[in-house]
Every structure is written in structure tokens, then in C-alpha cells.
Amino acid sequence: MNSIGDKIKLLRKLKGITQEELSDVLHISFQAISKWENGLAQPDISIIPLIANYFGVTIDELFGFKLNSLTNKERFIQFMMNNGMLKINTEQCADHKEEEISINTEKFETNSQISKIGSFFADFIRENNIEFDTMVGLAYHGIAFSSAASIALYDKYGITTNYCYDRLVPDSRQRIICGHTLEDGERVVTVDDLIFSGKSLYERIERLKELADIEIAAVIVIADFMSKNEDDLKTGSQRIEEMYNTKVYSMVTKEDIQKTIKNEIIVGNEYIS
């Protein structure tokens, strides 16, 4: 995104208005806006403040576009795309396009990346008013995400919470939990990367409940693939919600990603079928 026309086009789409509607607000022709967005002309300097004021951004943001106008969910999807965690191939079918979406949560290599992921998790927890006593990271990816999230909760919001993570294989003393010792009655939130059929998540929660009579306050994952077991009408997340009287929170969904493509916040690789 290199020109101010590109940024105006993105802001307009995010606001859900047409070129004609924007032209009515700015008292200019929609053809002028079309030229901006196609890189054929630039807005007169006198109209720049009106554009910035209408979209609720500063003039600096209009020229630099620091993502202030995007939602946290849109920023997170863009972050995943920019860091190789999200890949999208758009296939041109006979009369429509279909997106093939894949998420690889192993694609983080720096402390900066994991810090930002933790910050997104912390913001998500705050935005959804998720209350809990203990955060449990599920091995393996959930360990990194939960530890980063717990640090961000303290650094950004001053929230102190118990923290631990589970082990797939018990240690020499047969312990499956590292960190805080779970206690009866605690409200626990589990953190992981993806959920499919929910079978693995169920097994992990049952192991935790063998240690203490805990309440599963929430399950938080990066994405829910809405998978179902054969001959099952409910998805894995729906089963988990039903079994533990809890809520499964997915930071992004396939529909969220498709919307960012439609709004041109991210662009996938396109190929012809």
C-alpha cells in the first residue's frame, strides 16, 4: 500500500461506503475519488483535513496509515499474514473465487513476534471480559502463547494471575504441571493454538481435572476450524462448551479472514483452476 489513494480506498471499504457516498460528504465528484484510488491523481491539500476528520484518523495516519483504524482482530490477521503464520490461496472457479486458508502457528522466530502475539491475546481477554484465577498453557504451542499473554496482561493492564503449563509426558516425579499447583474451585482458562474435533483438548482438560476440581472458565485458541467427528452434528468447540459448561473463544475465524480479504486488508496468492 504505497499511495494515499490506496489508503483512502481501504478506509472507505472499512467504513462500508461507496465512492459516491464519500463524494457527497466531501462535496466533490466520485470520479475524482476514483482517480485517487487508481493512482491517477491525488487529493488537493485543502481537502486532506476533511478526509482525515471523516475517517477519524490524523493526517499523519492518513499518509502513514499506522493501523489505528483497524480493529484488533484485523490487525492480528494482518500480523499473522505478514509473519508467515497465515497463508491464503485464492482459486478462481467458474463463477466465483474460493479461499484456501492455512494457519501455521510454528512460524514465529523472534522475541518480538511472540511478544506481539501475547499482546493480542491479552487484548482479546480484556475485550471479552474473561475472568479467571489461573491461566494454563497447553503443550506445546499453548505454552509460548500463554506465557506471553500472561506477561502482557501484567505489563499492559496490571493483572496478576496464577500461571502454569502442562506436559505431554510426565517428568521423573510424574508431574504433568509446571508452575502453579491447581486447587479445587479455581477458575481456569486454557490457551492453545488451534481446535479441530476437540478430542485432544478434551483429553488434556480431563487430565487437569484429575489434579483438582477446577472450573473451566474459558478456552482460548487462535482459530477454530469448526471440525466435526464423523456422524456428529456438533463441532469440537461446541462439544467442549457443552461438556464443561464453558465458552470456547476463537481469536479469528475463517469468516473474519475472508472479510479482511474482501476489504483488501490482506491479499492472498491467486491461482487459476
Residue pairs with C-beta under 8 A, 6 or more apart in sequence:
1 7
1 10
1 65
3 39
3 42
4 36
4 42
4 43
4 62
4 63
5 35
5 36
5 37
5 38
5 39
5 42
6 37
6 39
7 62
7 63
7 65
8 33
8 36
8 37
8 43
8 51
8 62
9 36
9 37
9 264
10 65
10 263
10 264
10 265
11 55
11 57
11 69
12 18
12 19
12 22
12 33
12 37
13 263
13 264
14 69
14 70
14 263
14 265
15 55
18 30
19 30
19 33
19 34
19 37
20 30
22 30
22 33
22 54
23 29
23 30
23 32
23 33
25 54
26 33
26 47
26 50
26 51
26 54
28 47
32 41
32 43
35 41
36 42
36 43
43 51
48 59
48 62
49 59
51 62
52 58
52 59
52 61
52 62
55 62
55 69
56 69
57 65
57 68
57 69
60 66
61 68
61 69
67 75
67 78
70 78
70 265
72 120
72 123
72 124
72 127
73 251
73 252
73 256
74 260
74 263
74 265
75 120
76 120
76 251
76 252
77 86
77 252
77 256
77 257
77 260
77 265
77 266
78 260
78 265
78 266
79 85
79 116
79 117
79 120
80 86
80 103
80 252
81 88
81 266
83 107
83 108
83 113
84 104
84 107
85 103
85 104
85 105
85 107
85 108
86 101
86 102
86 103
86 104
86 257
86 266
87 101
87 102
87 103
87 104
87 268
87 269
88 99
88 100
88 101
88 102
88 257
88 261
88 266
88 268
88 269
89 99
89 100
89 268
89 269
89 270
89 271
90 97
90 98
90 99
90 100
90 261
90 268
90 269
90 270
90 271
91 97
91 98
91 99
91 100
91 271
91 272
91 273
92 270
92 271
92 272
92 273
93 273
97 270
99 257
99 258
99 261
99 268
101 254
101 257
101 258
103 194
103 222
103 223
105 141
105 145
105 193
105 194
105 222
106 141
108 114
108 117
108 144
114 144
114 145
114 148
115 148
115 152
117 144
117 145
117 148
117 149
118 145
118 147
118 148
118 149
118 150
118 151
118 152
119 148
119 152
119 156
120 251
121 145
121 146
121 148
121 149
121 152
121 191
121 220
121 251
122 149
122 152
122 153
122 156
122 157
123 152
123 156
124 220
124 249
124 251
125 149
125 153
125 189
125 220
126 153
126 157
128 249
130 189
130 217
130 218
130 220
130 249
131 187
131 217
132 161
132 187
132 188
132 189
132 217
132 218
133 161
133 162
133 186
133 187
133 188
133 217
134 161
134 162
134 163
134 164
134 180
134 182
134 186
134 187
134 188
134 189
134 214
135 146
135 149
135 150
135 161
135 162
135 163
135 164
135 188
135 189
135 191
136 146
136 164
136 165
136 166
136 177
136 182
136 188
136 189
136 190
136 191
136 208
137 143
137 144
137 145
137 146
137 147
137 163
137 164
137 165
137 166
137 190
137 191
137 192
138 146
138 165
138 166
138 190
138 191
138 192
138 201
138 204
139 165
139 166
139 167
139 168
140 168
141 192
141 193
142 165
142 190
142 191
142 192
142 193
143 165
145 191
145 192
145 193
145 222
146 163
146 165
146 191
147 163
147 165
149 191
150 161
150 163
153 159
153 161
154 160
162 179
162 180
162 186
163 179
163 180
164 177
164 178
164 179
164 180
164 181
164 182
165 177
165 178
165 179
166 176
166 177
166 178
166 204
166 207
166 208
167 175
167 176
167 177
167 178
170 176
176 207
176 211
177 208
177 211
182 188
182 208
182 211
182 212
182 214
183 212
183 214
184 212
184 213
184 214
185 213
185 214
185 215
186 212
186 214
186 215
187 214
187 215
187 217
188 208
188 214
188 215
188 216
188 217
189 216
189 217
189 218
189 219
189 220
190 201
190 204
190 205
190 208
190 216
190 218
190 219
190 220
191 220
191 221
192 201
192 219
192 220
192 221
193 221
193 222
193 223
194 221
194 222
194 223
194 224
194 225
195 201
195 219
195 221
195 223
195 224
195 225
195 227
195 236
195 237
195 240
195 248
195 250
196 225
196 227
196 236
197 227
197 228
197 229
197 236
198 227
198 235
198 236
198 237
198 239
198 240
199 229
199 236
201 219
201 236
201 240
202 239
202 240
202 243
205 216
205 240
205 244
208 214
216 244
216 245
216 246
217 246
218 246
218 247
218 248
218 249
219 237
219 240
219 246
219 247
219 248
219 249
220 249
220 251
221 248
221 249
221 250
221 251
222 250
222 251
222 252
223 250
223 251
223 252
223 253
223 254
224 235
224 236
224 237
224 248
224 250
224 253
225 254
226 235
226 236
226 237
226 254
227 235
227 236
228 234
228 235
228 236
229 236
232 239
234 242
237 248
237 250
238 248
240 246
240 248
241 247
241 248
257 266
260 266
261 267
261 268
